Amino acid sequence: MTHPGISQLELRQIIESAFLPQRCVCTSPDNRSFTVQFYAEDGHSVVLTVTGIAIDSLTSQQALAALVADLRMDLSQRSGDEAGMPLRSL
């Protein structure tokens, strides 16, 4: 169950806007989880993909804030990584 009154579209917008100006795309391939992809400054190269973010776990502002903090930590750990496209599942 998502946060009462917040649709998947709104959740996506909140997550994506939290990382502006960096390009971040949040998708839901199965309507149960999100996949978030972060792009390099060129806007084309994927630098981090995080899969398996359970939509029903995003039930509060605190849960959204914790997710954004976790994703920021992942991004900071991946900065400068030349190994290709990192992938992480939650």
PyMOL Python script that loads the backbone (N, CA, C, O; Angstrom):
from pymol import cmd

cmd.read_pdbstr("""\
ATOM      1  N   MET A   1       0.842  -1.176   0.000  1.00  0.00           N
ATOM      2  CA  MET A   1       0.000   0.000   0.000  1.00  0.00           C
ATOM      3  C   MET A   1       0.890   1.243   0.000  1.00  0.00           C
ATOM      4  O   MET A   1       1.783   1.368   0.838  1.00  0.00           O
ATOM      5  N   THR A   2       0.651   2.153  -0.930  1.00  0.00           N
ATOM      6  CA  THR A   2       1.409   3.389  -0.976  1.00  0.00           C
ATOM      7  C   THR A   2       0.824   4.381   0.019  1.00  0.00           C
ATOM      8  O   THR A   2      -0.242   4.160   0.592  1.00  0.00           O
ATOM      9  N   HIS A   3       1.539   5.465   0.207  1.00  0.00           N
ATOM     10  CA  HIS A   3       1.096   6.517   1.110  1.00  0.00           C
ATOM     11  C   HIS A   3      -0.308   6.955   0.701  1.00  0.00           C
ATOM     12  O   HIS A   3      -0.558   7.194  -0.481  1.00  0.00           O
ATOM     13  N   PRO A   4      -1.225   7.061   1.658  1.00  0.00           N
ATOM     14  CA  PRO A   4      -2.597   7.450   1.325  1.00  0.00           C
ATOM     15  C   PRO A   4      -2.632   8.764   0.552  1.00  0.00           C
ATOM     16  O   PRO A   4      -2.059   9.766   0.982  1.00  0.00           O
ATOM     17  N   GLY A   5      -3.303   8.747  -0.579  1.00  0.00           N
ATOM     18  CA  GLY A   5      -3.453   9.958  -1.372  1.00  0.00           C
ATOM     19  C   GLY A   5      -2.309  10.257  -2.316  1.00  0.00           C
ATOM     20  O   GLY A   5      -2.372  11.242  -3.051  1.00  0.00           O
ATOM     21  N   ILE A   6      -1.253   9.433  -2.324  1.00  0.00           N
ATOM     22  CA  ILE A   6      -0.124   9.660  -3.233  1.00  0.00           C
ATOM     23  C   ILE A   6      -0.085   8.546  -4.265  1.00  0.00           C
ATOM     24  O   ILE A   6       0.031   7.367  -3.928  1.00  0.00           O
ATOM     25  N   SER A   7      -0.183   8.937  -5.518  1.00  0.00           N
ATOM     26  CA  SER A   7      -0.157   7.957  -6.601  1.00  0.00           C
ATOM     27  C   SER A   7       1.281   7.591  -6.958  1.00  0.00           C
ATOM     28  O   SER A   7       2.229   8.247  -6.527  1.00  0.00           O
ATOM     29  N   GLN A   8       1.424   6.536  -7.749  1.00  0.00           N
ATOM     30  CA  GLN A   8       2.755   6.143  -8.230  1.00  0.00           C
ATOM     31  C   GLN A   8       3.387   7.278  -9.022  1.00  0.00           C
ATOM     32  O   GLN A   8       4.591   7.514  -8.921  1.00  0.00           O
ATOM     33  N   LEU A   9       2.589   7.973  -9.797  1.00  0.00           N
ATOM     34  CA  LEU A   9       3.103   9.091 -10.594  1.00  0.00           C
ATOM     35  C   LEU A   9       3.680  10.174  -9.686  1.00  0.00           C
ATOM     36  O   LEU A   9       4.746  10.720  -9.968  1.00  0.00           O
ATOM     37  N   GLU A  10       2.981  10.483  -8.601  1.00  0.00           N
ATOM     38  CA  GLU A  10       3.469  11.483  -7.658  1.00  0.00           C
ATOM     39  C   GLU A  10       4.735  11.005  -6.943  1.00  0.00           C
ATOM     40  O   GLU A  10       5.663  11.785  -6.732  1.00  0.00           O
ATOM     41  N   LEU A  11       4.771   9.726  -6.574  1.00  0.00           N
ATOM     42  CA  LEU A  11       5.979   9.179  -5.952  1.00  0.00           C
ATOM     43  C   LEU A  11       7.170   9.289  -6.887  1.00  0.00           C
ATOM     44  O   LEU A  11       8.264   9.673  -6.473  1.00  0.00           O
ATOM     45  N   ARG A  12       6.951   8.951  -8.151  1.00  0.00           N
ATOM     46  CA  ARG A  12       8.026   9.056  -9.148  1.00  0.00           C
ATOM     47  C   ARG A  12       8.526  10.487  -9.241  1.00  0.00           C
ATOM     48  O   ARG A  12       9.733  10.729  -9.268  1.00  0.00           O
ATOM     49  N   GLN A  13       7.598  11.435  -9.291  1.00  0.00           N
ATOM     50  CA  GLN A  13       7.971  12.840  -9.416  1.00  0.00           C
ATOM     51  C   GLN A  13       8.776  13.307  -8.197  1.00  0.00           C
ATOM     52  O   GLN A  13       9.753  14.042  -8.341  1.00  0.00           O
ATOM     53  N   ILE A  14       8.368  12.883  -7.012  1.00  0.00           N
ATOM     54  CA  ILE A  14       9.085  13.246  -5.786  1.00  0.00           C
ATOM     55  C   ILE A  14      10.509  12.703  -5.833  1.00  0.00           C
ATOM     56  O   ILE A  14      11.461  13.425  -5.538  1.00  0.00           O
ATOM     57  N   ILE A  15      10.655  11.437  -6.201  1.00  0.00           N
ATOM     58  CA  ILE A  15      11.981  10.810  -6.242  1.00  0.00           C
ATOM     59  C   ILE A  15      12.853  11.477  -7.302  1.00  0.00           C
ATOM     60  O   ILE A  15      13.996  11.839  -7.024  1.00  0.00           O
ATOM     61  N   GLU A  16      12.325  11.642  -8.507  1.00  0.00           N
ATOM     62  CA  GLU A  16      13.112  12.231  -9.591  1.00  0.00           C
ATOM     63  C   GLU A  16      13.512  13.673  -9.288  1.00  0.00           C
ATOM     64  O   GLU A  16      14.645  14.069  -9.564  1.00  0.00           O
ATOM     65  N   SER A  17      12.608  14.452  -8.733  1.00  0.00           N
ATOM     66  CA  SER A  17      12.923  15.859  -8.458  1.00  0.00           C
ATOM     67  C   SER A  17      13.908  16.014  -7.302  1.00  0.00           C
ATOM     68  O   SER A  17      14.569  17.047  -7.195  1.00  0.00           O
ATOM     69  N   ALA A  18      14.016  15.018  -6.444  1.00  0.00           N
ATOM     70  CA  ALA A  18      14.959  15.084  -5.327  1.00  0.00           C
ATOM     71  C   ALA A  18      16.408  15.108  -5.805  1.00  0.00           C
ATOM     72  O   ALA A  18      17.298  15.496  -5.049  1.00  0.00           O
ATOM     73  N   PHE A  19      16.655  14.700  -7.048  1.00  0.00           N
ATOM     74  CA  PHE A  19      18.021  14.606  -7.554  1.00  0.00           C
ATOM     75  C   PHE A  19      18.347  15.643  -8.619  1.00  0.00           C
ATOM     76  O   PHE A  19      19.429  15.609  -9.206  1.00  0.00           O
ATOM     77  N   LEU A  20      17.426  16.561  -8.874  1.00  0.00           N
ATOM     78  CA  LEU A  20      17.699  17.613  -9.856  1.00  0.00           C
ATOM     79  C   LEU A  20      18.917  18.413  -9.425  1.00  0.00           C
ATOM     80  O   LEU A  20      19.072  18.654  -8.228  1.00  0.00           O
ATOM     81  N   PRO A  21      19.778  18.833 -10.317  1.00  0.00           N
ATOM     82  CA  PRO A  21      19.649  18.814 -11.766  1.00  0.00           C
ATOM     83  C   PRO A  21      20.123  17.526 -12.429  1.00  0.00           C
ATOM     84  O   PRO A  21      20.079  17.422 -13.654  1.00  0.00           O
ATOM     85  N   GLN A  22      20.574  16.544 -11.654  1.00  0.00           N
ATOM     86  CA  GLN A  22      20.994  15.285 -12.263  1.00  0.00           C
ATOM     87  C   GLN A  22      19.789  14.575 -12.856  1.00  0.00           C
ATOM     88  O   GLN A  22      18.707  14.569 -12.269  1.00  0.00           O
ATOM     89  N   ARG A  23      19.985  13.978 -14.021  1.00  0.00           N
ATOM     90  CA  ARG A  23      18.909  13.225 -14.658  1.00  0.00           C
ATOM     91  C   ARG A  23      18.713  11.903 -13.930  1.00  0.00           C
ATOM     92  O   ARG A  23      19.642  11.109 -13.784  1.00  0.00           O
ATOM     93  N   CYS A  24      17.493  11.688 -13.481  1.00  0.00           N
ATOM     94  CA  CYS A  24      17.103  10.502 -12.735  1.00  0.00           C
ATOM     95  C   CYS A  24      15.756  10.064 -13.294  1.00  0.00           C
ATOM     96  O   CYS A  24      14.835  10.873 -13.402  1.00  0.00           O
ATOM     97  N   VAL A  25      15.637   8.784 -13.650  1.00  0.00           N
ATOM     98  CA  VAL A  25      14.388   8.267 -14.209  1.00  0.00           C
ATOM     99  C   VAL A  25      13.910   7.110 -13.335  1.00  0.00           C
ATOM    100  O   VAL A  25      14.640   6.152 -13.083  1.00  0.00           O
ATOM    101  N   CYS A  26      12.679   7.228 -12.886  1.00  0.00           N
ATOM    102  CA  CYS A  26      12.063   6.233 -12.014  1.00  0.00           C
ATOM    103  C   CYS A  26      10.947   5.545 -12.806  1.00  0.00           C
ATOM    104  O   CYS A  26      10.034   6.205 -13.303  1.00  0.00           O
ATOM    105  N   THR A  27      11.025   4.228 -12.920  1.00  0.00           N
ATOM    106  CA  THR A  27      10.004   3.473 -13.645  1.00  0.00           C
ATOM    107  C   THR A  27       9.466   2.359 -12.761  1.00  0.00           C
ATOM    108  O   THR A  27      10.081   1.967 -11.769  1.00  0.00           O
ATOM    109  N   SER A  28       8.302   1.863 -13.152  1.00  0.00           N
ATOM    110  CA  SER A  28       7.703   0.744 -12.428  1.00  0.00           C
ATOM    111  C   SER A  28       7.326  -0.330 -13.436  1.00  0.00           C
ATOM    112  O   SER A  28       6.222  -0.323 -13.981  1.00  0.00           O
ATOM    113  N   PRO A  29       8.252  -1.255 -13.681  1.00  0.00           N
ATOM    114  CA  PRO A  29       8.002  -2.272 -14.700  1.00  0.00           C
ATOM    115  C   PRO A  29       6.872  -3.241 -14.343  1.00  0.00           C
ATOM    116  O   PRO A  29       6.263  -3.836 -15.233  1.00  0.00           O
ATOM    117  N   ASP A  30       6.588  -3.404 -13.042  1.00  0.00           N
ATOM    118  CA  ASP A  30       5.588  -4.394 -12.639  1.00  0.00           C
ATOM    119  C   ASP A  30       4.481  -3.829 -11.746  1.00  0.00           C
ATOM    120  O   ASP A  30       3.661  -4.580 -11.216  1.00  0.00           O
ATOM    121  N   ASN A  31       4.461  -2.498 -11.581  1.00  0.00           N
ATOM    122  CA  ASN A  31       3.491  -1.820 -10.713  1.00  0.00           C
ATOM    123  C   ASN A  31       3.594  -2.219  -9.243  1.00  0.00           C
ATOM    124  O   ASN A  31       2.707  -1.891  -8.456  1.00  0.00           O
ATOM    125  N   ARG A  32       4.650  -2.912  -8.866  1.00  0.00           N
ATOM    126  CA  ARG A  32       4.881  -3.273  -7.459  1.00  0.00           C
ATOM    127  C   ARG A  32       6.208  -2.727  -6.946  1.00  0.00           C
ATOM    128  O   ARG A  32       6.406  -2.587  -5.739  1.00  0.00           O
ATOM    129  N   SER A  33       7.114  -2.421  -7.872  1.00  0.00           N
ATOM    130  CA  SER A  33       8.429  -1.933  -7.480  1.00  0.00           C
ATOM    131  C   SER A  33       8.897  -0.862  -8.455  1.00  0.00           C
ATOM    132  O   SER A  33       8.427  -0.768  -9.589  1.00  0.00           O
ATOM    133  N   PHE A  34       9.842  -0.058  -7.971  1.00  0.00           N
ATOM    134  CA  PHE A  34      10.453   0.966  -8.812  1.00  0.00           C
ATOM    135  C   PHE A  34      11.856   0.539  -9.196  1.00  0.00           C
ATOM    136  O   PHE A  34      12.543  -0.161  -8.452  1.00  0.00           O
ATOM    137  N   THR A  35      12.262   0.978 -10.371  1.00  0.00           N
ATOM    138  CA  THR A  35      13.640   0.938 -10.809  1.00  0.00           C
ATOM    139  C   THR A  35      14.049   2.386 -11.016  1.00  0.00           C
ATOM    140  O   THR A  35      13.343   3.144 -11.681  1.00  0.00           O
ATOM    141  N   VAL A  36      15.185   2.775 -10.449  1.00  0.00           N
ATOM    142  CA  VAL A  36      15.662   4.147 -10.574  1.00  0.00           C
ATOM    143  C   VAL A  36      17.000   4.119 -11.294  1.00  0.00           C
ATOM    144  O   VAL A  36      17.917   3.396 -10.904  1.00  0.00           O
ATOM    145  N   GLN A  37      17.099   4.920 -12.356  1.00  0.00           N
ATOM    146  CA  GLN A  37      18.348   5.016 -13.110  1.00  0.00           C
ATOM    147  C   GLN A  37      18.861   6.445 -13.026  1.00  0.00           C
ATOM    148  O   GLN A  37      18.105   7.406 -13.171  1.00  0.00           O
ATOM    149  N   PHE A  38      20.168   6.564 -12.787  1.00  0.00           N
ATOM    150  CA  PHE A  38      20.833   7.855 -12.732  1.00  0.00           C
ATOM    151  C   PHE A  38      21.777   7.958 -13.916  1.00  0.00           C
ATOM    152  O   PHE A  38      22.439   6.990 -14.290  1.00  0.00           O
ATOM    153  N   TYR A  39      21.829   9.150 -14.501  1.00  0.00           N
ATOM    154  CA  TYR A  39      22.617   9.366 -15.702  1.00  0.00           C
ATOM    155  C   TYR A  39      23.772  10.313 -15.437  1.00  0.00           C
ATOM    156  O   TYR A  39      23.709  11.170 -14.556  1.00  0.00           O
ATOM    157  N   ALA A  40      24.836  10.139 -16.223  1.00  0.00           N
ATOM    158  CA  ALA A  40      26.008  11.006 -16.136  1.00  0.00           C
ATOM    159  C   ALA A  40      25.634  12.403 -16.618  1.00  0.00           C
ATOM    160  O   ALA A  40      24.540  12.625 -17.137  1.00  0.00           O
ATOM    161  N   GLU A  41      26.555  13.331 -16.439  1.00  0.00           N
ATOM    162  CA  GLU A  41      26.311  14.711 -16.836  1.00  0.00           C
ATOM    163  C   GLU A  41      25.944  14.841 -18.304  1.00  0.00           C
ATOM    164  O   GLU A  41      25.223  15.766 -18.678  1.00  0.00           O
ATOM    165  N   ASP A  42      26.429  13.925 -19.150  1.00  0.00           N
ATOM    166  CA  ASP A  42      26.095  14.000 -20.577  1.00  0.00           C
ATOM    167  C   ASP A  42      24.625  13.666 -20.832  1.00  0.00           C
ATOM    168  O   ASP A  42      24.115  13.905 -21.927  1.00  0.00           O
ATOM    169  N   GLY A  43      23.941  13.113 -19.820  1.00  0.00           N
ATOM    170  CA  GLY A  43      22.522  12.809 -19.929  1.00  0.00           C
ATOM    171  C   GLY A  43      22.204  11.517 -20.656  1.00  0.00           C
ATOM    172  O   GLY A  43      21.035  11.156 -20.791  1.00  0.00           O
ATOM    173  N   HIS A  44      23.230  10.811 -21.128  1.00  0.00           N
ATOM    174  CA  HIS A  44      22.992   9.605 -21.914  1.00  0.00           C
ATOM    175  C   HIS A  44      23.527   8.334 -21.250  1.00  0.00           C
ATOM    176  O   HIS A  44      22.935   7.265 -21.400  1.00  0.00           O
ATOM    177  N   SER A  45      24.612   8.438 -20.537  1.00  0.00           N
ATOM    178  CA  SER A  45      25.252   7.264 -19.937  1.00  0.00           C
ATOM    179  C   SER A  45      24.675   6.985 -18.557  1.00  0.00           C
ATOM    180  O   SER A  45      24.646   7.862 -17.694  1.00  0.00           O
ATOM    181  N   VAL A  46      24.216   5.753 -18.362  1.00  0.00           N
ATOM    182  CA  VAL A  46      23.687   5.359 -17.056  1.00  0.00           C
ATOM    183  C   VAL A  46      24.863   5.105 -16.127  1.00  0.00           C
ATOM    184  O   VAL A  46      25.776   4.350 -16.460  1.00  0.00           O
ATOM    185  N   VAL A  47      24.836   5.747 -14.945  1.00  0.00           N
ATOM    186  CA  VAL A  47      25.919   5.553 -13.977  1.00  0.00           C
ATOM    187  C   VAL A  47      25.492   4.673 -12.809  1.00  0.00           C
ATOM    188  O   VAL A  47      26.339   4.096 -12.128  1.00  0.00           O
ATOM    189  N   LEU A  48      24.182   4.565 -12.572  1.00  0.00           N
ATOM    190  CA  LEU A  48      23.692   3.730 -11.482  1.00  0.00           C
ATOM    191  C   LEU A  48      22.256   3.320 -11.767  1.00  0.00           C
ATOM    192  O   LEU A  48      21.431   4.144 -12.163  1.00  0.00           O
ATOM    193  N   THR A  49      21.967   2.045 -11.562  1.00  0.00           N
ATOM    194  CA  THR A  49      20.610   1.528 -11.658  1.00  0.00           C
ATOM    195  C   THR A  49      20.301   0.793 -10.366  1.00  0.00           C
ATOM    196  O   THR A  49      21.049  -0.091  -9.950  1.00  0.00           O
ATOM    197  N   VAL A  50      19.194   1.165  -9.732  1.00  0.00           N
ATOM    198  CA  VAL A  50      18.754   0.503  -8.507  1.00  0.00           C
ATOM    199  C   VAL A  50      17.393  -0.108  -8.797  1.00  0.00           C
ATOM    200  O   VAL A  50      16.471   0.590  -9.220  1.00  0.00           O
ATOM    201  N   THR A  51      17.266  -1.405  -8.572  1.00  0.00           N
ATOM    202  CA  THR A  51      16.019  -2.117  -8.864  1.00  0.00           C
ATOM    203  C   THR A  51      15.388  -2.640  -7.575  1.00  0.00           C
ATOM    204  O   THR A  51      16.029  -2.687  -6.525  1.00  0.00           O
ATOM    205  N   GLY A  52      14.135  -3.025  -7.677  1.00  0.00           N
ATOM    206  CA  GLY A  52      13.477  -3.711  -6.573  1.00  0.00           C
ATOM    207  C   GLY A  52      13.065  -2.829  -5.413  1.00  0.00           C
ATOM    208  O   GLY A  52      12.972  -3.311  -4.284  1.00  0.00           O
ATOM    209  N   ILE A  53      12.814  -1.554  -5.656  1.00  0.00           N
ATOM    210  CA  ILE A  53      12.346  -0.666  -4.595  1.00  0.00           C
ATOM    211  C   ILE A  53      10.848  -0.903  -4.440  1.00  0.00           C
ATOM    212  O   ILE A  53      10.064  -0.503  -5.301  1.00  0.00           O
ATOM    213  N   ALA A  54      10.452  -1.539  -3.366  1.00  0.00           N
ATOM    214  CA  ALA A  54       9.049  -1.904  -3.153  1.00  0.00           C
ATOM    215  C   ALA A  54       8.194  -0.656  -2.965  1.00  0.00           C
ATOM    216  O   ALA A  54       8.407   0.129  -2.041  1.00  0.00           O
ATOM    217  N   ILE A  55       7.229  -0.492  -3.855  1.00  0.00           N
ATOM    218  CA  ILE A  55       6.347   0.669  -3.789  1.00  0.00           C
ATOM    219  C   ILE A  55       5.553   0.670  -2.492  1.00  0.00           C
ATOM    220  O   ILE A  55       5.325   1.731  -1.910  1.00  0.00           O
ATOM    221  N   ASP A  56       5.130  -0.495  -2.033  1.00  0.00           N
ATOM    222  CA  ASP A  56       4.318  -0.545  -0.815  1.00  0.00           C
ATOM    223  C   ASP A  56       5.116  -0.234   0.450  1.00  0.00           C
ATOM    224  O   ASP A  56       4.545  -0.124   1.535  1.00  0.00           O
ATOM    225  N   SER A  57       6.440  -0.093   0.313  1.00  0.00           N
ATOM    226  CA  SER A  57       7.251   0.311   1.468  1.00  0.00           C
ATOM    227  C   SER A  57       7.312   1.831   1.615  1.00  0.00           C
ATOM    228  O   SER A  57       7.793   2.340   2.627  1.00  0.00           O
ATOM    229  N   LEU A  58       6.827   2.549   0.612  1.00  0.00           N
ATOM    230  CA  LEU A  58       6.883   4.013   0.633  1.00  0.00           C
ATOM    231  C   LEU A  58       5.573   4.567   1.188  1.00  0.00           C
ATOM    232  O   LEU A  58       4.783   5.183   0.472  1.00  0.00           O
ATOM    233  N   THR A  59       5.366   4.335   2.472  1.00  0.00           N
ATOM    234  CA  THR A  59       4.082   4.654   3.095  1.00  0.00           C
ATOM    235  C   THR A  59       4.091   5.942   3.911  1.00  0.00           C
ATOM    236  O   THR A  59       3.062   6.326   4.467  1.00  0.00           O
ATOM    237  N   SER A  60       5.246   6.616   3.989  1.00  0.00           N
ATOM    238  CA  SER A  60       5.313   7.838   4.785  1.00  0.00           C
ATOM    239  C   SER A  60       6.376   8.772   4.211  1.00  0.00           C
ATOM    240  O   SER A  60       7.189   8.371   3.378  1.00  0.00           O
ATOM    241  N   GLN A  61       6.354  10.006   4.663  1.00  0.00           N
ATOM    242  CA  GLN A  61       7.385  10.954   4.263  1.00  0.00           C
ATOM    243  C   GLN A  61       8.753  10.482   4.738  1.00  0.00           C
ATOM    244  O   GLN A  61       9.758  10.687   4.057  1.00  0.00           O
ATOM    245  N   GLN A  62       8.786   9.850   5.907  1.00  0.00           N
ATOM    246  CA  GLN A  62      10.055   9.344   6.436  1.00  0.00           C
ATOM    247  C   GLN A  62      10.622   8.240   5.542  1.00  0.00           C
ATOM    248  O   GLN A  62      11.831   8.173   5.319  1.00  0.00           O
ATOM    249  N   ALA A  63       9.746   7.381   5.036  1.00  0.00           N
ATOM    250  CA  ALA A  63      10.190   6.309   4.146  1.00  0.00           C
ATOM    251  C   ALA A  63      10.744   6.878   2.844  1.00  0.00           C
ATOM    252  O   ALA A  63      11.756   6.396   2.336  1.00  0.00           O
ATOM    253  N   LEU A  64      10.085   7.898   2.305  1.00  0.00           N
ATOM    254  CA  LEU A  64      10.584   8.548   1.088  1.00  0.00           C
ATOM    255  C   LEU A  64      11.922   9.227   1.339  1.00  0.00           C
ATOM    256  O   LEU A  64      12.839   9.129   0.524  1.00  0.00           O
ATOM    257  N   ALA A  65      12.028   9.915   2.470  1.00  0.00           N
ATOM    258  CA  ALA A  65      13.283  10.596   2.813  1.00  0.00           C
ATOM    259  C   ALA A  65      14.420   9.586   2.991  1.00  0.00           C
ATOM    260  O   ALA A  65      15.547   9.830   2.560  1.00  0.00           O
ATOM    261  N   ALA A  66      14.121   8.459   3.624  1.00  0.00           N
ATOM    262  CA  ALA A  66      15.141   7.416   3.818  1.00  0.00           C
ATOM    263  C   ALA A  66      15.573   6.835   2.472  1.00  0.00           C
ATOM    264  O   ALA A  66      16.758   6.576   2.260  1.00  0.00           O
ATOM    265  N   LEU A  67      14.622   6.630   1.567  1.00  0.00           N
ATOM    266  CA  LEU A  67      14.960   6.121   0.236  1.00  0.00           C
ATOM    267  C   LEU A  67      15.870   7.098  -0.488  1.00  0.00           C
ATOM    268  O   LEU A  67      16.891   6.698  -1.048  1.00  0.00           O
ATOM    269  N   VAL A  68      15.511   8.373  -0.483  1.00  0.00           N
ATOM    270  CA  VAL A  68      16.334   9.382  -1.149  1.00  0.00           C
ATOM    271  C   VAL A  68      17.731   9.414  -0.538  1.00  0.00           C
ATOM    272  O   VAL A  68      18.719   9.514  -1.265  1.00  0.00           O
ATOM    273  N   ALA A  69      17.825   9.331   0.789  1.00  0.00           N
ATOM    274  CA  ALA A  69      19.136   9.323   1.453  1.00  0.00           C
ATOM    275  C   ALA A  69      19.957   8.104   1.033  1.00  0.00           C
ATOM    276  O   ALA A  69      21.154   8.220   0.771  1.00  0.00           O
ATOM    277  N   ASP A  70      19.315   6.937   0.969  1.00  0.00           N
ATOM    278  CA  ASP A  70      20.014   5.716   0.532  1.00  0.00           C
ATOM    279  C   ASP A  70      20.506   5.844  -0.903  1.00  0.00           C
ATOM    280  O   ASP A  70      21.632   5.460  -1.219  1.00  0.00           O
ATOM    281  N   LEU A  71      19.656   6.385  -1.768  1.00  0.00           N
ATOM    282  CA  LEU A  71      20.049   6.549  -3.163  1.00  0.00           C
ATOM    283  C   LEU A  71      21.193   7.550  -3.297  1.00  0.00           C
ATOM    284  O   LEU A  71      22.101   7.349  -4.103  1.00  0.00           O
ATOM    285  N   ARG A  72      21.155   8.621  -2.516  1.00  0.00           N
ATOM    286  CA  ARG A  72      22.254   9.599  -2.532  1.00  0.00           C
ATOM    287  C   ARG A  72      23.568   8.947  -2.086  1.00  0.00           C
ATOM    288  O   ARG A  72      24.628   9.220  -2.649  1.00  0.00           O
ATOM    289  N   MET A  73      23.487   8.092  -1.079  1.00  0.00           N
ATOM    290  CA  MET A  73      24.681   7.392  -0.610  1.00  0.00           C
ATOM    291  C   MET A  73      25.225   6.481  -1.716  1.00  0.00           C
ATOM    292  O   MET A  73      26.430   6.443  -1.962  1.00  0.00           O
ATOM    293  N   ASP A  74      24.327   5.750  -2.377  1.00  0.00           N
ATOM    294  CA  ASP A  74      24.753   4.886  -3.480  1.00  0.00           C
ATOM    295  C   ASP A  74      25.434   5.700  -4.575  1.00  0.00           C
ATOM    296  O   ASP A  74      26.464   5.291  -5.113  1.00  0.00           O
ATOM    297  N   LEU A  75      24.855   6.854  -4.902  1.00  0.00           N
ATOM    298  CA  LEU A  75      25.438   7.706  -5.938  1.00  0.00           C
ATOM    299  C   LEU A  75      26.820   8.203  -5.543  1.00  0.00           C
ATOM    300  O   LEU A  75      27.742   8.207  -6.359  1.00  0.00           O
ATOM    301  N   SER A  76      26.959   8.619  -4.296  1.00  0.00           N
ATOM    302  CA  SER A  76      28.258   9.133  -3.856  1.00  0.00           C
ATOM    303  C   SER A  76      29.309   8.028  -3.851  1.00  0.00           C
ATOM    304  O   SER A  76      30.478   8.289  -4.134  1.00  0.00           O
ATOM    305  N   GLN A  77      28.911   6.807  -3.536  1.00  0.00           N
ATOM    306  CA  GLN A  77      29.839   5.683  -3.548  1.00  0.00           C
ATOM    307  C   GLN A  77      30.221   5.289  -4.966  1.00  0.00           C
ATOM    308  O   GLN A  77      31.307   4.756  -5.193  1.00  0.00           O
ATOM    309  N   ARG A  78      29.335   5.549  -5.921  1.00  0.00           N
ATOM    310  CA  ARG A  78      29.587   5.174  -7.315  1.00  0.00           C
ATOM    311  C   ARG A  78      30.321   6.251  -8.085  1.00  0.00           C
ATOM    312  O   ARG A  78      30.809   5.985  -9.183  1.00  0.00           O
ATOM    313  N   SER A  79      30.418   7.465  -7.548  1.00  0.00           N
ATOM    314  CA  SER A  79      31.058   8.547  -8.293  1.00  0.00           C
ATOM    315  C   SER A  79      32.499   8.174  -8.587  1.00  0.00           C
ATOM    316  O   SER A  79      33.233   7.712  -7.714  1.00  0.00           O
ATOM    317  N   GLY A  80      32.882   8.383  -9.827  1.00  0.00           N
ATOM    318  CA  GLY A  80      34.229   8.033 -10.244  1.00  0.00           C
ATOM    319  C   GLY A  80      34.417   6.576 -10.574  1.00  0.00           C
ATOM    320  O   GLY A  80      35.520   6.176 -10.948  1.00  0.00           O
ATOM    321  N   ASP A  81      33.364   5.750 -10.450  1.00  0.00           N
ATOM    322  CA  ASP A  81      33.462   4.326 -10.757  1.00  0.00           C
ATOM    323  C   ASP A  81      33.548   4.146 -12.264  1.00  0.00           C
ATOM    324  O   ASP A  81      32.629   4.534 -12.986  1.00  0.00           O
ATOM    325  N   GLU A  82      34.607   3.578 -12.735  1.00  0.00           N
ATOM    326  CA  GLU A  82      34.824   3.382 -14.168  1.00  0.00           C
ATOM    327  C   GLU A  82      34.449   1.973 -14.611  1.00  0.00           C
ATOM    328  O   GLU A  82      34.708   1.604 -15.756  1.00  0.00           O
ATOM    329  N   ALA A  83      33.854   1.192 -13.744  1.00  0.00           N
ATOM    330  CA  ALA A  83      33.617  -0.222 -14.027  1.00  0.00           C
ATOM    331  C   ALA A  83      32.395  -0.462 -14.906  1.00  0.00           C
ATOM    332  O   ALA A  83      32.055  -1.614 -15.176  1.00  0.00           O
ATOM    333  N   GLY A  84      31.741   0.578 -15.351  1.00  0.00           N
ATOM    334  CA  GLY A  84      30.564   0.375 -16.191  1.00  0.00           C
ATOM    335  C   GLY A  84      29.320   0.789 -15.476  1.00  0.00           C
ATOM    336  O   GLY A  84      29.331   1.756 -14.714  1.00  0.00           O
ATOM    337  N   MET A  85      28.222   0.065 -15.707  1.00  0.00           N
ATOM    338  CA  MET A  85      26.927   0.429 -15.182  1.00  0.00           C
ATOM    339  C   MET A  85      26.621  -0.354 -13.916  1.00  0.00           C
ATOM    340  O   MET A  85      26.183  -1.502 -13.998  1.00  0.00           O
ATOM    341  N   PRO A  86      26.842   0.243 -12.739  1.00  0.00           N
ATOM    342  CA  PRO A  86      26.535  -0.456 -11.507  1.00  0.00           C
ATOM    343  C   PRO A  86      25.051  -0.750 -11.388  1.00  0.00           C
ATOM    344  O   PRO A  86      24.221   0.040 -11.838  1.00  0.00           O
ATOM    345  N   LEU A  87      24.718  -1.865 -10.794  1.00  0.00           N
ATOM    346  CA  LEU A  87      23.335  -2.284 -10.600  1.00  0.00           C
ATOM    347  C   LEU A  87      23.183  -2.787  -9.179  1.00  0.00           C
ATOM    348  O   LEU A  87      24.002  -3.567  -8.691  1.00  0.00           O
ATOM    349  N   ARG A  88      22.127  -2.335  -8.518  1.00  0.00           N
ATOM    350  CA  ARG A  88      21.883  -2.764  -7.140  1.00  0.00           C
ATOM    351  C   ARG A  88      20.406  -3.019  -6.987  1.00  0.00           C
ATOM    352  O   ARG A  88      19.581  -2.278  -7.521  1.00  0.00           O
ATOM    353  N   SER A  89      20.070  -4.055  -6.265  1.00  0.00           N
ATOM    354  CA  SER A  89      18.686  -4.355  -5.948  1.00  0.00           C
ATOM    355  C   SER A  89      18.452  -4.119  -4.474  1.00  0.00           C
ATOM    356  O   SER A  89      19.312  -4.395  -3.637  1.00  0.00           O
ATOM    357  N   LEU A  90      17.274  -3.604  -4.170  1.00  0.00           N
ATOM    358  CA  LEU A  90      16.906  -3.407  -2.763  1.00  0.00           C
ATOM    359  C   LEU A  90      16.112  -4.574  -2.267  1.00  0.00           C
ATOM    360  O   LEU A  90      15.708  -4.597  -1.104  1.00  0.00           O
TER     361      LEU A  90
END
""", "prot")
cmd.dss("prot")
cmd.show_as("cartoon", "prot")
cmd.util.cbc("prot")
cmd.orient("prot")
